[in-house]
Amino acid sequence: MALRKQSFASGEYYHLYNRGTEKRVIFMNKKDYEHFLFLMYVCNTTRSIELRYIGKNFDRKEIIVGIGAYCLMPNHFHILIREKTDGGISKYMLKLLTSYTMYFNKKYKRTGKLYEGKFKSNHVSGNNYLKYLYSYIHLNPAKLIDKNWKENKAKNINNLLNYVFEYLYSSLKEYMDSKFKIINPTFFPTYFKKPIDHKKELFEWLNFNKE
């Protein structure tokens, strides 16, 4: 499994992302998305795990990273993450990406790498950039109904907003329902105290990019 050889500093924030090799689709159907989300949850632990023995009530005990936002797209993913323990990000991504590749290759009877090289990472320096990433990550699904929505001056903002809020494979749903499973908001600044604050932020961001 190709992983990025980078030292991640404890307490720092990072934007992680990668896509399928040769831009291939890595989530073929609902079950693929759901399995990746399942792995995002169970791999965030200091415990040794055997996936075949893990049930719905798995107790993770201590987690190794904090996750602030995520979005799964057909051929790529985004994760906003914070290093909680030394080496936590590298360990988490190794478990997550290796487990999903094994699942995918077995299911679709293929071999070889699934992702386009090592996962990419950007260190998030600055409060404005950190806050911006919530909108950037959560608005990714808008591309599925209008890939040029930023350039499309006649776009229907309400349609785009409705779609991203109904999208099942991003952390926006967790924020809207106030039911946190994969994400760990306490490890991040409180930019959005209530669900309506997310809506206001995304609406303003869409309007800003319409000009």
C-alpha positions as MATLAB code, in Angstrom:
seq = 'MALRKQSFASGEYYHLYNRGTEKRVIFMNKKDYEHFLFLMYVCNTTRSIELRYIGKNFDRKEIIVGIGAYCLMPNHFHILIREKTDGGISKYMLKLLTSYTMYFNKKYKRTGKLYEGKFKSNHVSGNNYLKYLYSYIHLNPAKLIDKNWKENKAKNINNLLNYVFEYLYSSLKEYMDSKFKIINPTFFPTYFKKPIDHKKELFEWLNFNKE';
ca = [
       0.000    0.000    0.000;
       1.509    3.319   -1.088;
       1.464    5.808    1.745;
       2.833    9.315    1.901;
       6.175    9.433    3.691;
       5.510   12.535    5.734;
       5.759   13.406    9.393;
       2.466   14.685   10.759;
       2.711   16.928   13.808;
       0.576   16.150   16.831;
      -2.263   18.655   17.260;
      -2.023   19.928   13.670;
      -4.744   19.804   11.002;
      -4.418   18.242    7.537;
      -6.516   17.898    4.421;
      -6.087   14.367    3.032;
      -7.317   13.226   -0.362;
      -6.735   10.703   -3.106;
      -8.470    9.224   -6.122;
      -8.623    5.909   -7.894;
      -5.732    4.856  -10.096;
      -6.218    6.122  -13.651;
      -9.168    8.103  -12.243;
     -11.157    4.871  -11.900;
     -14.312    4.688   -9.815;
     -13.549    3.317   -6.343;
     -17.136    3.292   -5.029;
     -19.262    1.269   -7.413;
     -22.463    1.176   -5.381;
     -24.096    1.971   -2.039;
     -22.472   -0.956   -0.238;
     -18.989    0.211   -1.263;
     -19.621    3.669    0.161;
     -21.054    2.188    3.336;
     -18.115   -0.162    3.774;
     -15.609    2.679    3.474;
     -17.588    4.665    6.062;
     -17.621    1.603    8.328;
     -13.846    1.364    7.979;
     -13.423    5.073    8.692;
     -15.081    4.441   12.035;
     -13.541    1.146   13.149;
      -9.981    1.953   12.004;
      -9.848    4.996   14.282;
      -8.714    3.110   17.364;
      -5.639    2.114   19.310;
      -7.016   -1.433   19.436;
      -5.919   -4.234   17.164;
      -8.864   -5.227   15.013;
     -10.019   -8.187   12.957;
     -12.791   -6.927   10.745;
     -14.604  -10.254   10.524;
     -15.173  -10.202   14.286;
     -16.347   -6.599   14.585;
     -20.052   -6.032   15.171;
     -22.256   -2.949   15.218;
     -21.495   -2.266   18.889;
     -17.716   -2.232   18.492;
     -16.067   -0.236   21.289;
     -13.171    1.719   19.807;
     -11.929    2.919   23.196;
      -9.212    5.513   22.505;
      -9.110    7.037   19.029;
      -5.871    7.953   17.231;
      -7.077   10.863   15.037;
      -9.771   13.494   15.114;
     -11.920   13.817   11.986;
     -13.598   17.143   11.278;
     -15.091   16.588    7.830;
     -15.123   14.068    5.011;
     -16.711   13.404    1.660;
     -16.675   10.312   -0.537;
     -17.053   10.847   -4.273;
     -17.281    8.131   -6.942;
     -13.554    8.207   -7.759;
     -11.978   10.062   -4.818;
     -12.284   11.095   -1.184;
     -11.515   14.031    1.109;
     -10.794   13.899    4.842;
     -10.125   16.829    7.185;
      -8.111   15.325   10.013;
      -6.160   16.203   13.137;
      -3.181   14.283   14.461;
      -4.140   13.181   17.994;
      -1.348   10.761   18.846;
       2.133   10.533   17.360;
       1.919    8.599   14.115;
      -1.870    8.498   14.322;
      -2.609    9.754   10.811;
      -0.174    7.359    9.143;
      -1.501    4.397   11.135;
      -5.102    5.344   10.454;
      -4.656    5.772    6.718;
      -2.654    2.564    6.440;
      -5.446    0.564    8.091;
      -8.212    2.370    6.209;
      -6.783    2.233    2.691;
      -5.342   -1.266    2.984;
      -8.604   -2.674    4.347;
     -10.705   -1.045    1.648;
      -8.364   -2.166   -1.146;
      -8.570   -5.755    0.107;
     -12.366   -5.528    0.255;
     -12.633   -3.955   -3.214;
     -10.204   -6.316   -4.933;
     -11.857   -9.385   -3.447;
     -15.357   -8.192   -4.308;
     -14.550   -7.251   -7.892;
     -11.999  -10.031   -8.516;
      -9.108   -7.734   -9.311;
      -5.511   -7.297   -8.185;
      -3.109   -4.423   -7.840;
      -3.285   -0.914   -6.480;
      -6.598    0.880   -6.185;
      -5.451    4.443   -5.535;
      -3.401    6.904   -7.541;
      -0.124    6.594   -5.662;
       0.372    7.849   -2.139;
      -2.459    9.728   -0.503;
      -2.050   13.485   -0.752;
      -1.899   15.771    2.267;
      -1.936   19.520    2.801;
      -1.019   21.003    6.159;
      -3.787   23.378    7.213;
      -2.162   26.551    8.482;
      -4.422   29.400    9.417;
      -7.934   29.703   10.790;
      -9.463   30.989    7.547;
      -8.174   28.057    5.524;
      -9.385   25.557    8.115;
     -12.894   27.021    8.075;
     -12.906   27.197    4.277;
     -12.203   23.464    4.019;
     -15.553   22.612    5.603;
     -17.320   24.316    2.700;
     -14.899   22.987    0.087;
     -15.278   19.376    1.256;
     -19.032   19.471    1.842;
     -19.762   21.131   -1.517;
     -17.938   18.448   -3.506;
     -21.176   16.528   -4.322;
     -22.474   19.579   -6.213;
     -20.133   18.501   -9.023;
     -22.273   15.398   -9.521;
     -25.197   17.467  -10.776;
     -23.215   20.331  -12.319;
     -19.482   19.745  -12.720;
     -19.022   23.380  -13.734;
     -21.188   24.893  -11.004;
     -18.539   27.479  -10.087;
     -18.525   28.845  -13.637;
     -22.225   28.404  -14.298;
     -23.732   31.810  -13.574;
     -27.285   30.535  -14.037;
     -26.970   27.722  -11.521;
     -29.835   27.108   -9.135;
     -28.324   27.548   -5.690;
     -31.287   25.930   -3.937;
     -30.959   22.791   -6.062;
     -27.250   22.562   -5.294;
     -27.826   23.095   -1.583;
     -30.588   20.516   -1.425;
     -28.399   17.974   -3.149;
     -25.361   18.415   -0.907;
     -27.510   18.302    2.240;
     -29.199   15.098    1.091;
     -25.936   13.460    0.024;
     -25.389   10.346    2.139;
     -21.628   10.057    1.992;
     -20.302   13.212    3.600;
     -19.994   14.417    7.178;
     -22.563   17.144    6.517;
     -25.286   14.628    7.336;
     -23.718   13.961   10.742;
     -23.623   17.683   11.473;
     -27.222   18.169   10.377;
     -28.481   15.289   12.521;
     -26.173   16.169   15.429;
     -25.326   12.466   15.586;
     -21.560   12.196   15.524;
     -20.121    8.809   14.686;
     -17.171    9.165   12.345;
     -16.457   12.830   13.025;
     -15.023   14.206   16.277;
     -16.028   17.903   16.417;
     -14.454   18.487   19.835;
     -11.004   18.287   18.228;
     -11.784   21.257   15.962;
     -12.787   24.908   16.420;
     -16.515   25.500   16.833;
     -17.282   27.386   13.647;
     -20.847   26.105   13.383;
     -22.666   25.910   16.704;
     -25.999   24.864   15.164;
     -26.965   22.955   11.984;
     -28.449   26.133   10.504;
     -24.984   27.702   10.663;
     -23.737   25.155    8.135;
     -26.565   26.055    5.780;
     -25.858   29.768    6.071;
     -22.152   29.246    5.416;
     -22.684   27.077    2.327;
     -25.384   29.399    0.974;
     -23.067   32.399    1.331;
     -20.188   30.473   -0.216;
     -22.312   29.471   -3.224;
     -23.496   33.052   -3.663;
     -19.936   34.355   -3.436;
     -18.783   31.992   -6.175;
     -21.727   32.933   -8.358;
     -20.402   36.436   -8.878;
];
